[in-house]
Amino acid sequence: CHLQNVLYRDLKPENLLVDELGHVRMIDMGLAARITKKTPTRRSRVGTDCYMAPEVRWAKERRQPYGLSCDWYTVGVLTYEFSAGAVPFAHPDHDPPVYRQHDFSDPQCESLVKGLLDQDHRTRLGCGANGVQDILDHPYWRGIEWDLVPLKKFDSPCKNLKAPPKRDRKSVV
């Protein structure tokens, strides 16, 4: 995947759009950084606090650079949020942050989220020797044919998804 060469660093619901076919599109690449063999890591603290991986949040204080691990963490935050309706950590600036318990309806989703939210980027799902393959092979994704995803050769579950109706401003007191 060509996106493995980019640190996005600002993944959040506001930066995800659903196109007319129901496929998700990422927008606002302002904080993205290209990863190369010469510069595989970064040290800057950028992003939105409640979605920011610990290695990004503490990069300067700990004097440790980070790489793609930060985006996998944020995928975990989003997956938790889409399931629970809130972000997983009420105070992400605490070290370590306090996890909000949530009763997941799918144990595989819970396993995926907890693997992605591992506070140690060295043991986080997707950050080991097999890289992204460990995420793609997770049982939560059973049945997904990953080669077809970028080709958009299947109907998206988000097709015909409608935004919630806007409230009538006249009725708001």
Order of alpha helices (4+ residues) and beta strands (2+ residues): beta-beta-beta-beta-alpha-alpha-alpha-alpha-alpha
